[in-house]
Amino acid sequence: MTAQQKQVAADLASGKLIEAKTKEEREQEAQEETCGQQGKRKNKGADKSKMNGDKLAPELQTIMMFGKLGISPPVKQDELEAIIKQITEIQEALQGKGRLEQMEAKAELLKDDELLKSEDYLALSEKHKNQN
């Protein structure tokens, strides 16, 4: 042992120096600290819409989402089925419109008008016209 190592050992023993923790010890302590905090966030993601008997009280953000779709939000429990049906109809229409736009863009990029005359495209365009 060198003179410097002897001096460090003596300072550690007398309390002048404090030995640092190893990386594994620090990680273990950090993990133990976080384990105790996990229970505090229990209700953070809970559904914040309130239900009073037969009536629903959705939050402002939920109401805003319905407004973007052009649908009034449900106020009573028995209105949910009709609202769900409307939302699925809108979803299907938007998906069909998206497929049509993709086919049109593909035909434009490839400069191939035969894609617009295909059975898939014609069926989708007919279905989309009937929904509007």
C-alpha angles and dihedrals in degrees: 000000000000125000091255092052090049090051092050091049091050092048090049091051094047093048098246090118130038121214114237120235120251121249091255092053092050092049091049091052092047091051092049091051094051093047090066093051098054095085094056094072095054099120099033096104096037121132106267098194110108126222120205109187106292096350127084124213107198121190125252094259091055091049090050091053091054089048091056089055093047093241127122112238118249115264099181131044093241091058092064097085093054092047092049090051091051092049093050090050090052091047093051092047092050092048091051092048090050092052090050092051091048092052091048092049091048091050090049093049094046092039087227114139090182089081089062090053095051122116093244093055094045092049092049094047091049091049091047092050091051092051092053 
